[in-house]
């Protein structure tokens, strides 16, 4: 069966870069997939996979989703009712949390119990930008990320309530969650589309779910 991978366009996120990475992976691995950029809730519901990129502030991203009639309902139906594979990237991962303290207090999608907190600077440069490694915490999931460095750009992190939702952690001043996973829902704090072959491998594993 041909897969349909919907990359959500809500005005914020590295949309074209994400699409190109998914296209490259599908073509290189001979995976039959229609990879499209969309802001249409009906298209979301009919897709086999959904990707939510994110760039900028948490509240701007949430407001971007809310501004599209029916989008939140479509995402909830796709992820929580249909239980199809969902991937959040960078702020797209952070939106999975209950809330965020960035620029005030803002509610998230609430799919994975956790809170978005500011990274403590501790004489470290902010944002956390560049290549950093991950340490796997859960090996029993469908995505098994290669042990390698990945490309990060962020000042806030996902503080998980439940340890079983942490697939990987990264150290930058503190140990923070760099990959969350719960059932069909995945989120990566780094940018797999900018993380060389190891990032493409994560995209491949997600497409193959």
Backbone as a ProteinNet text record, in pm:
[ID]
protein_1_A
[PRIMARY]
XXXXXXXXXXXXXXXXXXXXXXXXXXXXXXXXXXXXXXXXXXXXXXXXXXXXXXXXXXXXXXXXXXXXXXXXXXXXXXXXXXXXXXXXXXXXXXXXXXXXXXXXXXXXXXXXXXXXXXXXXXXXXXXXXXXXXXXXXXXXXXXXXXXXXXXXXXXXXXXXXXXXXXXXXXXXXXXXXXXXXXXXXXXXXXXXXXXXXXXXXXXXXXXXX
[TERTIARY]
83.6	0	87.2	53	128	97.5	201.2	185.5	160.3	86.5	69.2	117	222.8	284.8	253.6	177.3	135	225.6	289	369.1	282.7	253.3	155.6	213.7	144.3	184	92	145.4	66.8	139.8	229.5	299.1	427.9	463	583.9	651.2	777.9	848.9	925.1	1026.6	1111.4	1045.5	936.5	849.5	918.7	977.2	1036.1	1154.8	1236.7	1351.3	1304.8	1199.1	1144.3	1092.2	1017.7	963.6	1074.5	1178.7	1289	1358.1	1370.7	1434.1	1348.9	1217.9	1128.8	1127.7	1131.5	1137.5	1265.6	1377.2	1506.3	1506.4	1454.6	1451	1362.5	1245.5	1152.9	1210.4	1274.9	1332	1454.4	1540.3	1662.1	1631	1525.4	1492.1	1376.6	1339.1	1232.9	1103.4	1068.3	944.1	837.8	726.8	617.8	545	563.7	503.2	472.3	356.8	318.4	345.4	440.8	482.3	436.9	340.6	280.9	278.8	280.6	265.8	120	56	-86.9	-128.8	-232.9	-300.3	-448.5	-479.4	-617.4	-646.9	-737.2	-767.9	-815.3	-892	-940.5	-825.1	-726.4	-607.9	-530.9	-523.7	-456.5	-523.2	-653.9	-727.3	-706.8	-688.8	-677.3	-533.9	-438.8	-297.8	-262.6	-149.7	-101.7	-4.7	66.8	163.5	148	171.7	170.3	298.7	353.6	475.3	443.2	479	455.8	590.4	641.7	765.4	733.8	837.9	814	937.2	914.3	1023.7	970	1047.8	1001.4	949.6	861.1	810.7	692.8	680.5	575.1	436.8	410.1	275.7	241.9	341.3	317.2	279	345.2	315	175.7	140.1	6.2	-100.3	-75.6	-171.9	-183.3	-70.9	-74.2	-165.3	-158.3	-246.3	-391.9	-414.7	-551.9	-616.7	-534	-587.2	-645.9	-616.9	-668.4	-793.3	-910.7	-1035.1	-1029.8	-1056.1	-1061.3	-927.6	-817	-685.3	-660.6	-688.7	-665.9	-751.9	-874.7	-964.1	-910	-859.9	-805.6	-681.8	-594	-472.5	-506	-599.5	-642.4	-704.7	-788.1	-852.2	-749.3	-657.5	-553.2	-468	-426.7	-328.1	-388.7	-496.1	-552	-662.8	-737.1	-846.6	-799.3	-743.2	-695	-563	-489.5	-360	-261.3	-251	-154.6	-23.2	86.4	217.8	226.7	273.5	286.4	427.8	488.4	623.3	626.5	666.7	687.6	836.6	873.2	1014.4	1037.7	1138.1	1178.9	1060.6	1011.2	895.7	773.2	770.7	663.9	661.1	777.4	784	734.1	775.2	737.5	585.7	519.7	374.7	300.2	366.6	304.1	280.8	349.1	344.7	214	197.2	80.1	83.1	202.5	213.4	358.5	377.3	510.3	521.3	639.4	664.6	731.6	743.2	806.4	712.5	759.1	679.8	546.4	550.2	427.3	395	269.2	227.6	122.5	151.1	64.5	36.9	-86.7	-124.5	-78.5	-35	3	-104.7	-69.1	-163.8	-196.7	-102	-126.3	-127.4	-63.7	-64.3	35.3	144.3	244.5	263.4	250.1	259.9	400	407.1	535.4	517.8	623.2	620.3	744	725.2	836.9	900.6	1029.1	1103.9	1223.6	1273.3	1390.9	1517.7	1605.9	1734.5	1811.1	1865.5	1948	2077.9	2112.7	2228.7	2359.5	2379.8	2500.9	2626.5	2636.9	2751.6	2763.3	2654.9	2652	2585.9	2625.6	2565.7	2422.1	2336.3	2196.8	2164	2091	2032.5	2136.4	2096.7	2176.7	2172.9	2284.7	2286.5	2409.2	2385.8	2494.8	2475.2	2582.9	2577	2596.3	2514.7	2525.1	2476.7	2523.8	2491.7	2364.5	2311.2	2193.7	2229.1	2162.8	2178.4	2041.2	2035.5	1908.6	1865.7	1736.8	1680.4	1577	1529.6	1424.8	1451.9	1474.6	1511.4	1397	1280.5	1171.5	1069.7	1109	1015.4	1048.3	957.6	974.8	1081.5	1109.6	1218.9	1339.8	1448.3	1572.5	1679.8	1695.3	1786.3	1931.8	2009	2152.7	2222.1	2320.5	2401.2	2495.7	2463.7	2540.3	2507.6	2568.8	2538.4	2425.7	2342.8	2229.2	2231.9	2163.5	2171.1	2055.8	2091.4	1995.1	1996.1	1879.2	1866.8	1747	1773.9	1661.8	1712.6	1621.9	1651.5	1560.2	1459.8	1364.6	1367.6	1328.5	1334.1	1207.2	1185.4	1067.7	1100.2	1037	1054.6	942.3	973.2	872.5	829.7	701.6	649.1	678	659.2	677.6	806.7	893.4	1022.7	1007.1	897.5	878.7	851.7	822.1	800.2	930.1	1041	1170.9	1242.5	1259.1	1332.9	1482.7	1518.3	1659.9	1677.4	1796.7	1833.5	1962.6	1982.8	2103.7	2150.7	2281.3	2338.4	2378.1	2322.1	2368.4	2341.3	2437.5	2417.5	2341.3	2228.6	2148.3	2119.4	2069	2014.9	1873.8	1848.9	1713.6	1666.2	1535.6	1476.7	1495.4	1561.6	1581.2	1489.9	1434.4	1331.9	1224.7	1099.8	987.7	914.5	852	776.8	669.5	548.2	436.9	342.8	337.7	254.8	289.8	197.2	218.2	275.3	306.5	348.5	498.1	568.4	712	743	846	890.7	1040.9	1106.6	1252.1	1283	1370.1	1405.7	1500	1582.5	1677.7	1607.1	1683	1629.6	1684.7	1605.7	1656.8	1688.5	1615	1637.7	1770.3	1833.8	1963.8	2074.1	2042.8	2133.6	2198.6	2232	2308.2	2238.7	2316.7	2258.7	2183	2228.8	2160	2019.3	2005.5	1873.4	1782.9	1839.5	1761.8	1719.7	1802.6	1768	1646.2	1637.7	1520.4	1395.5	1409	1296	1253.3	1350.1	1319.9	1243.6	1289.3	1222.7	1080.9	1061.2	927.8	835.3	884.3	802.2	762.5	850.8	826.9	733.5	696.5	602.9	467.3
-120.4	0	125.5	220.2	344.3	430.1	480.5	564	708.4	780.1	924.1	995	1071.4	1140.5	1288.2	1338.8	1478.7	1560.5	1662.1	1755.9	1879.6	1907.8	2010.8	2150.1	2227.4	2365.3	2459.1	2517.6	2612.1	2745.2	2770.6	2898.5	2903.9	2796.8	2795.6	2659.3	2659.7	2533.1	2526.2	2441.5	2425.6	2324.5	2368.5	2277.7	2213.8	2295.3	2244	2153.1	2188.7	2105.6	1969.5	1969.6	1842.7	1758.7	1820.9	1747	1686.6	1763	1713.8	1593.4	1597.1	1485.6	1359.6	1374.3	1259.1	1205.2	1293.8	1250.6	1173.7	1225.5	1159.3	1019.7	1007.8	877	779.6	823.2	733.7	689.4	780.7	746.8	656.2	687.6	609.2	466.1	448.8	316.8	249.8	310.3	254.4	231.8	332.4	326.7	405.2	340.7	408.2	501.9	631.5	728	858.6	911.7	1045	1140.7	1231.5	1320.5	1461.2	1510.7	1638.6	1735.5	1861.8	1970.5	2013.7	2021.1	2050.9	2127.2	2208.1	2269.1	2232.2	2122.4	2077.1	1965.9	1988.8	1887.5	1754.7	1756.3	1631	1549	1618.1	1547.7	1483.7	1552.6	1497.5	1365.6	1366.6	1247.4	1127.9	1155.5	1047.9	998.4	1063.8	1026.7	905.7	842.8	730.2	776.1	886.5	943	1095.5	1156.2	1302.9	1350.7	1458.5	1521.1	1666.1	1706.5	1843.9	1910.1	1988	2063.1	2182.6	2248.6	2366.9	2454.2	2584.2	2679.9	2806	2864.3	2985.4	2956.1	3042	3031	2935.1	2871.2	2773	2831.9	2950.9	3008	3045.7	3091.3	3123.6	2998.6	2886.3	2760.6	2710.3	2715.3	2672.3	2760	2891	2983	2956.7	2916.4	2882.8	2764.3	2663.1	2546.1	2583.7	2662.8	2701.5	2788.9	2860.8	2953.6	2882.3	2753	2675.5	2600.7	2636.9	2571.5	2419.8	2349.4	2204.4	2134.1	2208.5	2144.4	2069.1	2130.6	2062.2	1936	1945.7	1830.1	1718.6	1756	1656.9	1588.8	1666.6	1610.5	1517.6	1559	1474	1344.4	1354.4	1234.8	1139.7	1194.3	1114.8	1041.4	1114.8	1062.6	981.7	1032.6	970.5	869	890.4	798.6	692.5	740.4	645.7	580.2	649.3	599.3	567	660.9	647.5	717	683.8	737.2	890	953.3	1099.4	1133.8	1233.7	1279	1430.1	1478.1	1620.5	1651.9	1760.3	1799.5	1933.9	1941.2	2063.4	2120.4	2239	2291.8	2203.1	2135.7	2039.6	1928.1	1891.9	1797.3	1862.6	1985.6	2053.4	2073.5	2089.7	2107.9	1986	1870.6	1749.7	1757.5	1849.4	1859	1920.1	1915.2	1975.3	2127	2184.9	2331.3	2374.3	2504.6	2562.2	2691.5	2716.5	2839.8	2946.7	2919.4	3016	3134.3	3253.3	3376.5	3370.9	3325.2	3312.1	3165.3	3133.5	2994.7	2963.1	2860.7	2830.2	2680.3	2643.3	2503.7	2443.1	2316.5	2242.9	2143.3	2049.9	1948	1850.5	1830.6	1745.5	1596.3	1552.8	1410.7	1329.8	1394.1	1329	1415.2	1353.8	1431.4	1488.9	1622.2	1688.6	1838.6	1909.8	2055.4	2108.8	2216.6	2277.7	2382.8	2359.3	2444.5	2506.2	2615.7	2681.3	2608.9	2585	2526	2619.8	2571.3	2657.7	2692.3	2821.5	2863.3	2811.1	2826.4	2775.3	2806	2930.7	2977.1	2908.6	2846.2	2785.2	2880.4	2873	2958.6	2916.3	3015.1	2991.1	3065.2	3004.6	2870.3	2758.9	2640.1	2520.3	2494.3	2519.4	2512.8	2436.6	2338.9	2261.4	2112.5	2037.5	1891.3	1841	1743.1	1683.5	1538.8	1458.3	1315.6	1286.3	1167.3	1121.1	991.6	968.9	843.8	775.3	655	582.8	535.6	551.9	510.8	400.3	379.3	279.9	214.2	85.9	14.9	-71.2	-58.5	-149	-85.5	18.5	89.5	68.2	110.4	87.4	178	290.2	375.7	352.9	309.3	285.2	376.4	497	594.4	550.7	570.6	539.5	623.4	562.6	637.9	728.1	855.5	950.4	1091.6	1190.4	1329.9	1378.9	1466.9	1524.6	1676.2	1745.5	1891.3	1955.1	2032.8	2097.2	2248.9	2310.4	2456.5	2481.9	2510.4	2534.2	2592.2	2658.5	2711.9	2652	2577.3	2514.5	2363.6	2290	2144.2	2081.5	1956.2	1879.6	1803.3	1842.3	1772	1670.4	1542.9	1437.2	1405.9	1380.1	1335.3	1186.8	1107.8	962.3	921.3	853.3	812.8	719.4	640.8	546.3	616.5	747.4	823.5	881.5	860	912.9	805.3	830.4	736.2	766.5	895.8	933.2	1064.8	1081.8	1205.9	1261	1390.9	1460.1	1548.5	1569	1651.6	1787.3	1891.4	2028.2	2107.1	2103.5	2161.2	2064.8	2014.7	1913.4	1799.4	1689.6	1583.9	1624.4	1640.1	1672.5	1569.5	1558.9	1462.7	1511.3	1429	1466.1	1388.3	1275.3	1203.7	1153.7	1188.5	1133.9	1032.8	936.9	836	776.6	770.6	709.6	647.8	515.5	441.8	485.4	550.1	589.9	730.3	795.7	936.6	947.4	1018.6	1039.9	1188.6	1230.5	1368.6	1376.3	1456.3	1473.5	1621.8	1650.8	1790	1844.7	1757.3	1797.3	1799.7	1835.4	1839.6	1719.7	1614.7	1499.8	1535.4	1632.4	1672.7	1745.6	1785.8	1853.5	1770.2	1643.4	1560.5	1447.6	1474.8	1380.6	1244.6	1139	1006.8	951.1	984.8	934.6	994.5	1119.5	1181.9	1119.8	1090.6	1025.7	884.5	819.5	685.2	690.3	791.9	807.5	831.5	916.1	941.2	811.1	731.4	602.6	511.3	500.9	414.1	462.6	594.3	647.8	614	632.2	602.1	454.3	369.5	224.5	173.1	256.5	212.8	179.7
0	0	0	-85.2	-91.3	30.5	92.7	211.3	170.9	252.4	233.4	359.3	344	456.7	445.9	543	542.3	634.4	578.7	656.4	679	805.1	838	815.6	733.8	705.6	783.6	889.7	968.2	983.2	886.3	880.3	958.8	1030.5	1112.4	1100.7	1065.7	1053.2	922.3	921.5	803.5	709.2	646.2	571.9	451.3	366.7	243.2	271.4	369.2	406.3	455.5	536.4	585.5	469.9	378.7	264.9	180	152.6	70.8	135.5	267.5	338	327.8	344.4	333.3	190	92.5	-47.4	-75.8	-25.1	-45.9	13.3	135.5	202.2	125.9	84.2	13.6	-120.7	-192.1	-322.1	-308.6	-211.8	-191.5	-150.8	-71.9	-19.4	-94.1	-208.2	-292.5	-213.7	-131.7	-54.4	-130.3	-158.6	-229.5	-133.2	-153	-61.3	-132.4	-102.1	-147.9	-32.3	-50.3	58.5	23.8	99.5	64.1	181.9	146.7	243.7	240.6	357.9	358.2	482.6	467.7	583	583	512.6	499.6	600.3	695.7	797.3	739.2	630.4	570.9	514.4	457.9	406.4	520.7	633.2	751.5	791.9	800.5	845.7	753	623.3	524.8	507.2	569.4	553.5	639.7	606.4	686.6	794.8	768.6	862.8	863.4	978.6	987.5	1054.5	997.1	1051.1	1086	1208	1253.5	1280.1	1182.9	1207.8	1298.3	1345.8	1427.8	1435.3	1431.6	1438.3	1505.1	1595.2	1661.6	1800.8	1850.5	1987.1	1996.6	2112.4	2138.7	2114.7	2172.3	2160.4	2017.3	1940.6	1799.1	1721	1753.7	1684.6	1721	1849.1	1889.3	1824.5	1822.4	1760.3	1610.2	1547.9	1406.4	1379	1463.8	1448.6	1472.9	1578.2	1613.6	1506.7	1430.2	1329.9	1208	1193.8	1079.9	1125.7	1075.8	1120.1	1104.8	1214.3	1210.9	1225.4	1230.2	1233.6	1364.1	1477.8	1605.4	1615.3	1570.2	1572.7	1482.4	1365.6	1271.9	1329.8	1391.7	1450.5	1566.9	1650.3	1761.4	1711.1	1608.2	1552.6	1492.4	1414.1	1349.2	1452.8	1556.1	1650.4	1764.1	1822.5	1942.2	1912.3	1803.5	1768.3	1668.6	1555.9	1454.7	1495.6	1582.9	1633.9	1521.6	1428.6	1319.6	1357.4	1288.4	1324.7	1309.9	1416.6	1422.2	1466.9	1400.8	1436.9	1451.4	1569.6	1592.6	1590	1522.5	1508.7	1575.7	1662.8	1732.7	1813	1780	1853	1828.2	1715.1	1688.8	1792.1	1844.3	1956.2	2083.7	2108.8	2232.9	2243.2	2128.8	2129	2182.5	2188.5	2240.9	2391.5	2458.7	2604.5	2655.1	2786.4	2849.9	2840	2861.8	2861.2	2843.7	2825.8	2809.2	2888.1	2941.4	3016.3	2928.4	2798.8	2708.7	2683.5	2713	2694.5	2769.6	2895.1	2972.5	2992.7	3011.9	3026.4	2920.6	2840.9	2727.1	2722.1	2693.1	2683.8	2552	2559.9	2440.7	2401.1	2314.4	2271.3	2384.2	2475.1	2590.8	2562.6	2455.2	2419	2501.4	2543	2627.3	2751.3	2868.7	2991.9	3009.5	3013.7	3029	3021.8	3055.4	3059	2986.5	2911.8	2840.4	2930.2	2961.3	3053.4	2982.3	3036.7	2978.7	3022.7	2929.3	2963.6	3056.4	3168.9	3254.9	3183.7	3181	3102	3161	3291.9	3357.1	3276	3234.5	3154.2	3018.6	2973.2	2840.9	2742.6	2618.4	2515.8	2489.3	2471.1	2436.4	2306.5	2216.1	2229.3	2221.5	2264.3	2241.5	2091.7	2025.6	1878.6	1832	1746.8	1690.1	1712.9	1695.6	1700.5	1842.6	1881.7	2013.6	2005.6	2100	2098.2	2176.7	2157.3	2232.2	2304.6	2417.6	2492.3	2496	2443	2436.6	2575.4	2604.4	2733	2718.6	2597.3	2572.7	2438.2	2437.2	2314.3	2259.9	2318.2	2283.5	2188.6	2119.1	2032.9	1885.7	1798.9	1655.5	1594.7	1660.5	1614.3	1704	1643.7	1716.9	1656.9	1711.1	1651.7	1661.1	1556.5	1562	1668.9	1734.1	1830.4	1752.3	1749.5	1669.3	1716.6	1653.1	1683.6	1592.9	1649	1576.1	1592.4	1501.4	1497.7	1576.1	1679.4	1768.1	1751.1	1768.5	1782.2	1874.3	2003	2095.4	2227.3	2298.4	2431.6	2538.7	2497.1	2588.6	2567.4	2671.5	2662.6	2718.1	2681.9	2721	2850.1	2960.3	3086.9	3101.3	3076	3078.4	3220.9	3237.2	3366.1	3385	3279.7	3286.8	3215.7	3286.8	3230.3	3110.9	3110.8	2999.9	2867.1	2871.7	2748.6	2691.9	2761.5	2717.3	2636.2	2507.7	2422	2425.2	2433	2437.3	2511.1	2567.8	2636.6	2578.2	2601	2557.7	2673.1	2680.6	2786.8	2731.9	2790.6	2765.4	2893.8	2984.4	3116.8	3206.2	3156.8	3224.9	3126.4	3178.7	3092.4	3053.1	2925.5	2881.3	2779.4	2765.5	2672.5	2529.2	2448.3	2307.6	2213.3	2259.8	2183.2	2280.3	2253	2329.7	2242.4	2307.4	2232.2	2322.4	2270.1	2342.4	2239.8	2239.5	2143.9	2000.9	1930.8	1791.3	1777.4	1889.5	1888.4	1916.2	1826.6	1842.2	1830.9	1903.1	1892.6	1909.1	1824.9	1832.6	1851.5	1949.5	1975.6	1868.4	1812.6	1707.6	1571.3	1469.6	1332.3	1254.2	1235.4	1159.6	1015.2	960.6	821.6	802.6	914.6	908.6	973.6	1003.6	1084	1005.1	880	797.8	787.2	767.2	742.7	862.1	984.4	1103.3	1116.4	1075.1	1074.2	970	854.5	748.5	789.1	868.7	916	1009.2	1093.1	1179.9	1095.3	992.8	902.3	834.4	789.6	725.2	820.2	943.9	1041	1069.4	1073.2	1095.5	978.4	856.3	738.1	736.7	784.3	776.1	885.9	980.8	1086.4	1023.1
[MASK]
+++++++++++++++++++++++++++++++++++++++++++++++++++++++++++++++++++++++++++++++++++++++++++++++++++++++++++++++++++++++++++++++++++++++++++++++++++++++++++++++++++++++++++++++++++++++++++++++++++++++++++++++++

